[in-house]
Amino acid sequence: SSASLLDRLKVKALIVAPFFASLILRRPIVEDVTCPTAWTDGDQIGYNPNFFNRLTFAECLCVLCHEVLHIALLHHLRMGDRDAERWNHAADYAINQILVDCGFQLPVGALLNPIYNGMSAEQIYALLPNDFKGNPTVFLGAGKGNNSSAPAESSKVEPLLIGEVLHKGFTSEKERDLYVNDLKGQVADALQTAKLRGIVHGALQKLVALLNKATID
């Protein structure tokens, strides 16, 4: 069942990825069959169980960690007036390389390109070609939403957005500041937990650098 799968994923994360587990366990994870893959609004994580059923256990774990990495990097707060779909592509490029460097198994078709390594979502957004959605040579794997069983070596396919980052709004600047400070505290706690366990991948240092870059106005 979905519930038992989530329990096993959380246990696995606690063992192998304490930084990510710390952030995952703070948030409700809800089923949502209306979304093609998954999403986060910063406060919770939604996922389509039918999408998870097509993934391996390792890929499901990666998806959960992918969503909380969006949260850790404040991607749900930083979109501004940018195009939402383009922003989601840029944000995926920004974090998928970190996930790979941490040893996670991305689902087939996930957005990954070494030329964007170490860049923030804003930098990648500005560099994405105008035809970024229709350029099949950059991507590997199954098409967005339908996740066909195209072989991994196929390069004539569309990209797979692992999940959607939903922009979070606030009623006041004070409310936003309180939220951001709390979230930064959660990320700091997660890093400390990982250090105490002796599991801090070099890739997490990239995350900290990107987070620092993201918070500079």
Secondary structure, 3 states (H helix, E strand, C coil): CHHHHHHHHHHHHHHHCHHHHHHHCCCCEEECCCCCCEEECCCCEEECHHHHHCCCHHHHHHHHHHHHHHHHCCCCCCCCCCCHHHHHHHHHHHHHHHHHHCCCCCCCCECCCHHHCCCCHHHHHHHCCCCCCCCHHHCCCCCCCCCCCCCCCCCCCCCECCCEECCCCCCCHHHHHHHHHHHHHHHHHHHHHHHHHCCCCHHHHHHHHHHHHHCCC
